[in-house]
């Protein structure tokens, strides 16, 4: 962090608001990360075989850029996470406790690095398809590495500054989409969809590693989100209920997702499928039990939860016994329903907590003037 001391001195003397300060810090992280990445990329590409290098594939600009961007994203996130002055972030992390806070910070760092790595690899693949046959020399490749790393550092910085339940809720589907998309683009068997999604994780190729790694990291992310959500629910429903069970069930889904990634389908098929089915089952239990474990939530949340249970059962019937689509179609439908519910649920919780915070501030203002 010593390289940021000049920027910190500039920030200390500048007349900046909180948001402007965060934006300037993100830009500074991008500049530092980009410059360092240019040097690393120049050296790494220079020592690789060949005068020029493809955008994607083995020993390519994309592989170097993805690795360096992952490090840049992780460093930027950690720096922002440790130095965050955002009041929501501070309030949440204080309630988590030291051990959970450190564990959450570590998991989120892995997520930031994994997101950057997979996103850069995916973009490199797309560009390679668009610019067929294009290769870059060491200097041009180093510029590409710098751009990718600077962008990763820039985007990771606000995550560390303002991490909360809503941000985590948006990260889960985004990360899964990027990881699965990369696995689809690199799949050696183009007919994988005729079996199921887990077929992408079979074998030891790059597609399998990306798919299983995406499940593992996403599981960590869901489990981390569960810790944040538990404390948000305590604020949203202070009058009672068993809100801790919401976090526990969500954490269970995260653990099952992680284990699904660890247990490859081609090694232990039935265990892998059982873990994946367990995620859907726990989700159904969570939705069905929500009126009893968190009765103080808005009625809209309970209504959407009931619809999700009905929708999941209907999606299952379309697979078996109707046979409208195969298992992959059911997986698509089930994942879509889970993400819709998660987004709606988190937005509702955020709305309730914001309303309560505004009411508390208004009450404090009336007390101060009386």
C-alpha positions, 0 to 999 in steps of 0.5 A, spaced: 500 500 500 506 504 500 505 506 492 498 509 494 501 514 499 502 520 494 494 519 493 492 518 500 496 525 501 492 528 495 485 525 498 487 528 505 488 535 502 482 535 497 475 538 498 471 531 497 465 528 499 465 521 501 463 518 494 468 523 490 473 520 495 471 513 493 471 514 486 478 517 486 481 511 490 478 506 485 481 510 479 488 510 483 487 503 484 486 502 477 492 506 475 497 503 480 494 496 478 494 497 470 502 500 471 504 494 475 500 489 470 504 492 464 510 491 467 509 484 469 505 482 463 511 485 458 516 480 462 511 474 462 510 475 455 517 476 453 519 469 456 514 465 453 515 462 446 514 465 440 514 473 438 507 473 438 501 470 442 494 469 441 488 472 445 486 466 448 488 459 449 494 456 452 500 460 453 496 466 450 495 473 452 488 472 455 491 467 460 496 472 462 491 477 463 486 473 467 492 471 472 494 478 473 487 481 473 485 476 478 491 479 483 489 486 481 482 485 483 484 481 490 489 486 492 484 492 490 478 489 494 482 487 500 485 494 500 478 497 500 475 492 504 480 494 510 479 501 509 472 502 508 468 508 511 461 506 508 456 506 514 452 500 512 459 496 511 461 498 518 455 497 521 454 490 518 461 488 519 461 490 526 455 485 528 458 479 524 464 478 529 471 478 528 472 470 526 466 471 521 468 478 519 475 475 517 472 469 514 467 473 510 473 477 507 477 471 505 471 468 501 469 475 498 477 476 496 477 469 493 470 471 489 473 477 487 479 474 484 475 468 481 470 473 478 476 477 474 479 471 472 473 468 469 471 474 466 477 476 462 478 469 460 471 469 457 472 476 454 479 473 451 475 467 448 470 472 445 475 477 442 479 471 439 472 469 435 471 476 433 478 477 431 480 470 428 487 469 427 489 476 431 496 475 435 499 480 439 507 481 440 509 482 447 508 490 448 501 490 445 499 484 449 502 487 455 497 493 454 492 488 454 494 485 460 494 492 463 487 494 461 484 488 464 488 489 470 486 496 471 479 495 469 479 489 475 482 493 480 477 499 478 471 494 479 473 491 485 474 497 489 467 499 490 465 492 492 470 492 498 468 499 500 460 498 499 459 490 500 452 489 503 447 484 502 444 487 496 451 487 493 452 480 494 445 478 492 447 481 485 454 478 485 451 470 486 448 470 479 453 474 475 458 470 477 455 464 476 453 466 469 460 468 467 463 461 470 458 457 466 458 461 460 466 460 460 465 453 461 460 452 455 465 456 450 470 451 452 466 445 452 469 439 448 463 436 447 458 440 444 452 436 446 453 437 453 446 440 454 443 433 452 445 430 458 445 436 464 449 442 466 454 438 470 456 434 464 460 441 463 464 439 469 466 432 467 473 431 465 479 435 467 479 440 462 479 447 462 471 447 462 471 442 467 475 446 472 471 452 470 465 449 472 466 446 478 470 452 481 465 456 479 460 452 484 465 452 489 466 459 489 459 461 488 457 456 494 462 460 498 459 467 496 452 464 498 454 462 505 458 469 506 451 472 504 447 468 509 451 471 514 450 478 512 443 477 511 442 474 518 443 480 521 439 484 516 433 480 518 434 482 525 434 489 523 428 488 519 424 483 523 426 485 530 419 483 533 420 476 533 420 470 529 426 465 528 430 469 523 436 466 524 434 459 520 433 463 514 441 464 514 442 457 516 438 454 510 441 459 506 448 457 508 446 450 507 444 451 500 451 455 499 455 449 502 451 444 498 453 448 492 460 448 494 460 440 495 457 439 488 463 443 485 468 438 489 464 432 487 465 431 480 459 428 476 464 423 473 467 421 479 461 420 484 455 421 479 449 419 484 453 423 490 453 429 485 446 429 483 444 428 490 448 434 493 445 438 487 438 436 488 439 437 496 440 445 494 433 445 490 430 441 496 433 446 501 430 452 497 423 449 497 423 448 505 426 455 506 420 458 501 415 454 504 417 455 512 418 463 511 411 465 514 413 461 520 420 463 521 420 470 519 412 472 520 414 479 520 416 480 513 412 484 508 406 480 505 409 480 498 415 476 500 411 470 502 407 471 496 413 470 492 416 465 496 409 461 495 409 462 487 417 459 487 414 453 491 409 452 486 413 454 480 419 449 482 414 443 482 411 445 476 418 445 472 419 439 475 413 436 472 414 439 466 421 434 466 418 428 469 413 425 468 411 430 462 417 430 458 417 437 455 424 438 456 430 434 459 434 435 465 438 441 463 431 444 462 429 443 469 436 446 471 435 452 467 428 453 470 430 451 477 436 456 477 432 462 474 426 461 479 431 461 485 435 467 482 428 471 481 426 469 489 433 471 491 433 478 488 426 479 490 427 477 497 434 481 498 430 487 495 424 487 500 429 486 506 433 492 504 427 496 503 424 494 510 431 496 513 431 502 509 424 504 512 426 502 519 432 506 519 429 512 516 423 512 521 429 511 527 432 518 524 426 521 524 424 519 531 431 521 533 430 528 530 423 529 533 426 527 540 432 532 539 427 538 537 422 537 543 
